[in-house]
Amino acid sequence: MMCGDALLRQEPWFISLATIGALYSAAVVFRLLPHLALLLRRPTDLRHRYGAWAVVTGPTSGIGESLALELARRGLNLVLVGRDPAKLQDISETISKTRAVQTKTVVFDLSLVATPQGDEAMRRLQETVEGLDVGLLVNNAGVAKPCAVYLHEMDVEAWVRMIRVNLWTLTEVTAAVLPGMVQRGRGAVVNIGSGSSEAIPSFPLYSVYAASKRYPKTLDISGILV
């Protein structure tokens, strides 16, 4: 019977596979290091680095609500933008009762962007943020409905509403908030995308959604802000 060392010398394929496995493991660890460093470092003072106010779209549920609560915990005043007045009031009161920050709400049905009603709501948003030290914009609002259907199975207006929220809203809200950041020389814009734009090519039955959520990743304004 051959010993283990002799067996390894006789099987070069084993050494090749072991080498590939080691290199892959090292690559995975290398990719995780920045995330680990982010977890270990001291939290950034958001007010000092970016500004006293944050604008969050879609803050009444899910990721948007969690982000709004976390930003309030980190000491930022909030402009909350959404379509449901009652839900906006609820999240605003929750923040005001638990955190020593200010909140402002803007009722805005984002599916109406680029329509006369949407233009009026956009003016209200611009008036609300005017004069505020807005240092952070979170473009979180998104629409996933209609869900898994063929394009021809839904009225085209449903797809247009999705595109308005997922793509046009992000553009117009950013355009409304960005000039103040540029003038002050600081700020950050966070665009929330979706794994559906990465996981499967064209994402069958969700292609319009996946395409519209790819846009937040490709909209790069990093060279604008200081």
Residue pairs with C-beta under 8 A, 6 or more apart in sequence:
2 10
8 14
8 15
43 74
46 54
46 71
46 74
46 75
46 76
46 135
46 136
47 74
47 75
47 76
47 135
49 135
49 186
50 135
50 136
50 186
50 187
50 188
51 133
51 134
51 135
51 136
51 181
51 184
51 186
51 187
52 76
52 77
52 132
52 133
52 135
53 76
53 77
53 78
53 79
53 129
53 132
53 133
53 134
53 135
53 136
54 71
54 76
54 77
54 78
54 79
54 134
54 135
54 136
54 137
54 138
55 78
55 79
55 81
55 129
55 134
55 136
55 137
55 138
55 173
55 177
56 64
56 67
56 68
56 71
56 78
56 79
56 80
56 81
56 138
56 140
57 64
57 81
57 82
57 108
57 110
57 138
57 139
57 140
57 141
57 169
57 173
58 64
58 81
58 82
58 110
58 140
58 141
58 142
59 65
59 67
59 68
59 78
59 80
59 81
59 82
59 88
59 91
59 140
60 80
60 82
60 84
60 87
60 88
60 90
60 91
61 87
63 140
63 192
64 82
64 138
64 140
64 141
65 91
67 138
67 140
68 78
68 80
68 91
68 95
69 94
69 95
71 78
71 136
71 138
72 78
72 95
72 98
72 99
72 101
72 103
73 99
75 99
75 101
76 101
76 135
76 136
77 101
77 102
77 103
77 104
77 132
78 95
78 101
78 102
78 103
78 104
79 103
79 104
79 105
79 106
79 125
79 128
79 129
79 132
79 134
80 88
80 91
80 92
80 103
80 104
80 105
80 106
81 105
81 106
81 108
81 110
81 125
81 141
81 173
82 88
82 105
82 107
82 108
82 141
83 107
83 108
83 109
83 110
83 111
84 107
85 105
85 107
88 105
88 107
89 105
92 103
92 105
95 101
95 103
96 103
104 128
106 121
106 124
106 125
106 128
107 121
107 124
108 118
108 121
108 122
108 124
108 125
109 117
109 118
109 121
110 118
110 141
110 164
110 165
110 169
111 143
111 161
111 164
111 165
112 118
112 121
112 164
113 122
113 164
113 165
113 168
113 169
113 172
114 164
114 168
114 172
118 164
122 172
122 173
122 176
125 173
125 176
126 176
129 176
129 177
129 180
130 180
132 180
133 184
134 177
134 180
134 181
134 187
135 181
135 184
135 186
135 187
135 188
136 187
136 188
136 189
136 190
137 173
137 174
137 177
137 178
137 181
137 187
137 188
137 189
137 190
138 190
138 192
139 169
139 170
139 173
139 174
139 189
139 190
139 191
139 192
139 216
140 190
140 192
141 165
141 169
142 165
142 166
142 192
142 194
142 213
143 161
143 162
143 165
143 166
143 209
144 162
144 209
145 158
145 162
146 153
146 154
146 158
146 159
146 162
147 205
147 206
148 205
148 206
149 205
150 205
151 159
151 207
151 208
159 208
162 208
162 209
162 212
163 208
163 212
166 209
166 212
166 213
166 215
166 216
167 212
167 215
170 191
170 215
170 216
170 219
171 219
174 189
174 219
174 221
177 189
178 187
178 189
178 221
178 224
180 187
181 187
181 189
181 225
182 224
182 225
185 225
185 226
186 225
186 226
187 225
188 225
189 221
189 225
191 216
191 217
191 219
192 216
193 213
193 214
193 215
193 216
193 217
194 209
194 210
194 213
196 203
196 206
196 209
196 210
196 213
197 203
197 210
197 211
197 213
197 214
197 217
202 210
203 209
203 210
